[in-house]
Amino acid sequence: MQVLIYNFLFIITSIFILFKVIGYGIYEIKEMKNKTGGIAVITFSTIVVIFFIVMIILK
């Protein structure tokens, strides 16, 4: 039961951080006019969070 709670907390925290990073990527695109950097940040962080969640679930 305790492991399930920790896994749930890790997943919720990683999704929260993903939303923060997506916000930063949108800021890069809109304010700094850096489309390549914003898209790269969003793509890389999304892939990392997806792999992290998959590894927690498969563990």
N, C-alpha and C positions, 0 to 999 in steps of 0.2 A: 504493500500500500504506500509506503513511504517513497519507494522508487517511482511509483506512478505520479505522485504529487510533485517530486523533483522534475521529472520529465515534462509534466504539464507546465510548471513554472519556467523551465528553460525554453519551451516552445513559445509561450506567451511573451517572454522577454525578447526572444529573437525576432518575433513578429513586430513587436513595438520598436525595436532598433531598426528593423527593415523600413518601417514607415518613416522614421526619422531620416534615414539615408535617402529614401525616395524624395522626401521633401528637400533635402540638400541638392539632390540631382536636378530637381525642377528649378531650384534657385540658380544653379549653375547655368541651366539652359536659358532661363528667362532674363535674369539680371546681369550675368556676366557674359552672355552671348557665347557660351562655350558648349555647343551642342555635343561635340565629341566627348568631352569630359563628363558631362551630365549623363549621357547615354551609357558611357563606360561604367560610371559609378553605380548607376541603377542596375545594369545588367550583371556586373560582377557581384554586387551585394545580394541580388536576388538568387543567383546561382549558389552562392555560399550558404545562404539561409535554407534553401531547399535541400542541399546536401546535408546540412546540419540536422534538419528535422528528419530526413530519411535515416540518417545514422542513429538518431535517438530511437526512432520507431523500430529499426531492425536490430537494435542492441539487445 
